[in-house]
C-alpha cells in the first residue's frame, strides 16, 4: 500500500506541528534547568535543522550559551563532540555531570566511553542527551545543556529524561519525514533468498562462495543481491548490506 501524496494543507499542518514541537523542546529545557539546546535530525548530515522560514532553529528558537560556537555551520562538529560520539553507541538517554556520562542504570557502553574517550564538551557543565535512532540507519540527537552545574543532575535526569526522550523521538522523526525525499515510505519486503544472500555478503563472502554455500549459480546470487538493493533503494552490495542491517534483516553476527 502506497501512501497518498501530501496536500498543501497537510504540509502546512505538519509545519505547524513541527514548530509547536520545537517550542516544546525549548520549554522542556527550561523546566529541567537546561535551557541551551543543540539538535540534529541526522548527525551524518551537516545541514542544520530549519524552520518553515528556512532559518536554522539554532539561530532562532534553540539558543546556546556560547555565541561564538556555530556548531550547525561546523562540518566536523559531530566528530569532535563527545555527546554525539556517545550517542553512536548508546540508544538510551544519558546525562553529563561535568565529568562523565551516566544513565539511569549501569551502562557498559558509557563506562567504556568514559574510560577511553577524549572528546570536547565545549564548556558544558551539565546536560541531558537523548539519541534518536530512526529507520534506514539515521541517528539524530537533542542535547539540553547549561554552562553552570546543576545541583543534582541525576535527580533532574530521573524526573525529566523520560519526557525528553519521547519528545526527541516525536520531533526528530516528524522532522525527518517532512524534509527527507530520499527515504522511501514503501514497505520493504525481502525474500528469504535475498536475506540469505545479504547475510553471507555481510560476512565477506564472494558471489562465487555464496553460490557454493547455497547451492545456486553465481548469476542467481547476483540476481537476489540486485533485487534486494533495488527494494532497499540503493545500489551495490555494501549499501544493501548496510541498509538491511539497519532495518533488522541482518544481525551484527549475520
Protein Blocks (a to p, Z undefined) as FASTA:
>chain_A
ZZddddfklmmmmmmmmmmmmmmmmmmmmmnopabccddfbfkbmbdcddfkopafklmm
mccfblklcfklmmklmmmmmklmmmmmocbdcddehlaccdfbdcfklmmmmmmgccde
ehpabdcddddddehhiacddddddfbdcfblmlmmmmmmmmmmmmmmmmmmmmmmmmpm
kbcfbdcdddfklmmmmmmmmnopafklmmmmnopafklmmmmmmmmmmmnopacjklmm
mmmmmnopacfkZZ
